[in-house]
Amino acid sequence: MTVLADLRGQTFAALRGANFRRYITGQAVSLIGTWMQIVAQSWLVLELTGSGTAIGVVLALQTVPMLLLGPYGGVVADRVDKRRLMIGLQTMMGLQALALGLLTVTGTVELWHVWVLAVLLGLNQCFENPARQSFMLEMVGPEDLRNAVSLQSVLAACSRMIGPAVAGLVIAAGGLGVCFLLNAASFVAVVASLLRLDVSRLDPSPLAERARGQLREGLAYVRRSPDLAVPLLMMALVGCLAFEFQVVLPVVAEHVLDAGAGGYGFLTAAMGAGSVVGGLVIATWGRTGVKPLVATALAFGVAMAAAAAAPNLGFMIVAMALVGGLSASFTATTNSSLQLAAAPTMRGRVMALWSVAFLGSTAIGGPFAGWVCEEFGGRAGLLLGAVACLVAAGLGAALLVRGRSRALPPVDAAVVDGSA
């Protein structure tokens, strides 16, 4: 009965708020559309070029803007109304999908079109992602933040399983272009959900006044705050070297397990299922702070090492389910811990750095993980992720041992003046 009570009262606590229910409904539709576009875009590039390297180039074009400009996106998020910024940027992302869809269905699409639209999408994400991450606290409050972030992770995992399956059916029935058009239509749902939010129930953070040096100010604030700097370093290590599953798992399935595309599908599905379970566990019983983050990173590393040692497909599927659950737990714990520790006027900049560590690092980690797999095999790619997780856990443990984990100082005491 206690477990059932926890499930009723804690697992879906954030859904008690009407605003979050509206928001998460729009996100559900949009994320499925996003995964449909990811699958269709890869197939489109493959059809245009016949090259797997070209697919990697498109991915890099989409992620490099986050790596280079992501921190400035946080400055903008701290300066403006986050809901309005999200409405504008989500609309632009919908138009990008619409343009790609029209080019594809009319048979006029060329590779350079995909490149340009990938860069534009990446630029949009530089500003939309920090605003969306930091807006969560304004919408649900500190008590339900961890739960809301965890439920968002569960939703992302579900969409990762549903979206590609739907894309496969749509491509077979109507072609690649229809996937892009459906993704464009999905942005109507998320924009509508943002427009329908009850603004009177939001708790917006104070807006930072426009001034010179705000980017440098945010970096100095994080550098002088170990409770922010260490989790961000942990996320950067793990995000760069352990989250490169799209690169590592195909090699493992094909060359290590000799399981082909079907084996890759099973491994991906296992990770997705594990992510759903892990997200629900964190939503119900999770904690925030450096200590639970260290424990999660340690368990994540052990699970990655176990996957690297799995002797056959069956054991690998079980190990990847554990990896999926712990990856979702690590991501949600890092996200919510940073948001709760950051000062309100700095939250956008802090979450921009989280986005760079989580998403932008793919531009570096992806090619490196690919090289490791090519030179030393797929198991080495998994071991690389395991080592990254264990090193990240060591960084967090060092902070705890030194007794430096403490409440953040006031912003004016932590900021070093200067111009960007």
Order of alpha helices (4+ residues) and beta strands (2+ residues): alpha-alpha-alpha-alpha-alpha-alpha-alpha-alpha-alpha-alpha-alpha-alpha-alpha-alpha-alpha-alpha-alpha
